[in-house]
Amino acid sequence: MIIEKLIFSKHLEKGEKVLYSVHKHWIDIFKSVLEISFFGLVIPWGFYLMGFNTELFFWVAVVWSGMAYLRFLYLLVDWYSDVWLVTSMGIITVEWRGIFSNAATRLGYEDIEGVGYDINGFWPTVLRYGDMTLKVMSGNNLELKTANKPQKAELEIMRCQELFMNDKEMQDAGNLKNLLSQMVSHHMRNK
């Protein structure tokens, strides 16, 4: 939660809290991490250990591995920053497109018709990931591919929406009660 506050605080309103976050599953970056590990670590250091152990090749391997490490960090931040933030006021979908570019969409709970998920295949069932869809009243449904634990995420989103709507109904009832009491007292004074 501390990392989420640091990374996603710019998307939150004053007093808004992140109650739950829906991230992509780690399988989404697994292939890329294997490629970075193989080409960034195994190949250069394998050549170095197999006999190319000159000082020049050592520094080439160090620089090559450093660039692979930076690529890995970029990939990790990109993966972690594609998220649905379930907050106390609504849902914020964040999509990280690069170091200086990201997009966020805010949806109020009253605009959400429902949440759905689709789990297809053996590995998605075993590893518990799938595609999630946020059904919006405007018809522009939002999707999060390879979402981690979509069943739990759906339940959390629905629970937070219900809490928000109940709080809003209580506030509306209190406001209506105050308005009616003011009208009655105003009517009694004018009689």
C-alpha positions in Angstrom: 0.0 0.0 0.0 2.9 2.4 0.6 4.2 1.9 -2.9 0.7 2.5 -4.3 0.4 5.8 -2.3 3.7 6.9 -3.8 3.0 5.9 -7.4 -0.7 6.6 -7.6 -1.3 9.6 -5.2 -1.3 12.0 -8.2 -4.5 10.3 -9.4 -6.4 10.7 -6.1 -8.6 13.5 -4.9 -8.2 15.0 -1.5 -9.5 12.6 1.1 -9.8 9.7 -1.3 -8.3 6.4 -0.3 -7.3 3.3 -2.3 -9.4 0.4 -0.9 -8.3 -2.2 -3.4 -6.2 -2.4 -6.5 -6.5 -4.8 -9.5 -3.2 -5.4 -11.2 -2.2 -7.5 -14.1 -0.9 -11.0 -13.4 2.8 -11.6 -13.4 2.4 -14.0 -16.3 1.9 -10.9 -18.5 5.6 -10.1 -18.2 7.0 -13.6 -17.7 8.2 -14.1 -21.3 9.8 -10.7 -21.4 11.6 -11.3 -18.1 13.0 -14.6 -19.4 14.2 -12.9 -22.6 15.9 -10.1 -20.6 17.5 -12.7 -18.3 18.7 -14.8 -21.1 20.1 -12.1 -23.4 21.1 -9.7 -20.7 22.7 -12.1 -18.2 23.2 -15.6 -19.5 24.7 -14.8 -22.9 27.3 -12.1 -22.0 28.4 -13.8 -18.7 28.3 -17.2 -20.3 30.7 -15.9 -23.0 32.9 -14.3 -20.4 33.1 -17.6 -18.4 33.7 -19.7 -21.5 37.0 -18.0 -22.3 36.3 -14.5 -23.4 37.6 -13.3 -20.0 39.5 -10.2 -21.1 39.1 -6.9 -19.4 37.4 -5.4 -22.4 34.8 -8.2 -22.6 34.2 -7.9 -18.8 33.2 -4.3 -19.2 31.1 -5.0 -22.2 29.2 -7.7 -20.2 28.8 -5.3 -17.2 27.4 -2.5 -19.5 25.2 -5.0 -21.4 23.8 -6.4 -18.1 23.3 -2.9 -16.7 21.2 -2.0 -19.8 19.2 -5.3 -19.3 18.6 -4.4 -15.7 17.3 -0.9 -16.7 15.0 -2.6 -19.3 13.8 -5.0 -16.6 13.0 -2.0 -14.2 11.1 -0.3 -17.0 9.1 -3.5 -17.7 8.4 -3.9 -14.0 7.1 -0.3 -13.6 5.0 -0.6 -16.8 3.5 -3.9 -15.5 2.8 -2.5 -12.0 1.3 0.8 -13.2 -1.4 -0.7 -15.4 -4.0 -0.9 -12.7 -7.6 -0.3 -11.6 -7.6 1.6 -8.4 -10.8 0.9 -6.4 -11.1 4.0 -4.2 -13.6 5.4 -1.7 -15.1 7.6 -4.4 -15.0 5.4 -7.5 -12.6 3.5 -9.8 -9.6 5.0 -11.5 -8.1 3.1 -14.4 -4.5 3.9 -14.9 -2.5 2.9 -18.0 1.2 3.7 -18.1 2.5 4.3 -21.6 6.0 5.4 -20.9 8.2 7.5 -18.5 6.5 10.7 -19.4 3.1 9.5 -20.5 0.2 7.9 -18.7 -3.6 7.9 -19.0 -6.2 7.8 -16.2 -9.9 7.5 -16.4 -12.1 8.1 -13.3 -15.5 6.4 -13.0 -18.0 7.1 -10.2 -19.7 4.1 -8.6 -23.1 5.4 -9.8 -21.9 5.1 -13.4 -20.9 1.4 -13.1 -23.5 -1.1 -14.2 -21.5 -4.2 -13.3 -18.2 -6.0 -13.4 -17.5 -9.2 -15.3 -14.5 -11.5 -15.9 -13.6 -14.2 -18.3 -11.1 -17.1 -17.5 -10.3 -19.3 -20.5 -7.8 -22.1 -20.5 -5.9 -24.4 -18.2 -3.1 -22.0 -17.1 -5.4 -19.1 -16.5 -7.6 -21.4 -14.3 -4.6 -22.8 -12.4 -2.8 -19.5 -12.0 -6.0 -17.5 -11.3 -5.9 -14.8 -13.9 -8.3 -13.6 -16.6 -9.8 -10.7 -18.5 -12.0 -8.3 -16.6 -14.6 -6.0 -18.0 -16.1 -2.9 -16.2 -19.6 -2.3 -17.6 -20.3 1.4 -17.7 -23.7 3.1 -18.3 -22.3 5.1 -21.2 -21.6 1.8 -23.1 -17.8 2.3 -23.2 -16.8 -0.8 -21.3 -13.2 -0.8 -19.9 -11.1 -4.0 -20.0 -8.1 -5.2 -18.1 -6.4 -8.1 -19.8 -4.7 -10.8 -17.6 -6.0 -9.4 -14.4 -4.8 -11.1 -11.2 -7.5 -13.0 -9.2 -10.5 -11.6 -11.1 -13.1 -13.3 -8.9 -11.8 -11.6 -5.8 -11.4 -8.3 -7.7 -15.0 -8.5 -8.8 -16.3 -9.1 -5.3 -14.2 -6.2 -3.9 -15.4 -3.8 -6.6 -19.0 -4.8 -5.9 -18.5 -4.5 -2.1 -16.9 -1.0 -2.4 -19.7 0.1 -4.8 -22.4 -1.1 -2.3 -20.7 0.7 0.6 -20.5 3.9 -1.4 -24.1 3.7 -2.5 -25.3 3.0 1.1 -23.3 6.0 2.4 -24.7 8.2 -0.3 -28.3 7.1 0.4 -27.7 7.8 4.1 -26.3 11.3 3.3 -29.3 11.9 0.9 -31.7 10.8 3.6 -30.1 13.1 6.1 -30.1 16.0 3.7 -33.8 15.4 2.9 -34.6 15.2 6.6 -32.9 18.5 7.2 -34.6 20.1 4.3 -38.0 18.9 5.4 -37.4 20.1 9.0 -36.4 23.5 7.7 -39.5 23.7 5.5 -41.7 22.8 8.4 -40.1 25.3 10.8 -40.2 28.0 8.1 -43.9 27.2 7.6 -44.6 27.2 11.3 -42.9 30.6 11.7 -44.9 32.1 8.9 -48.3 30.9 10.2 
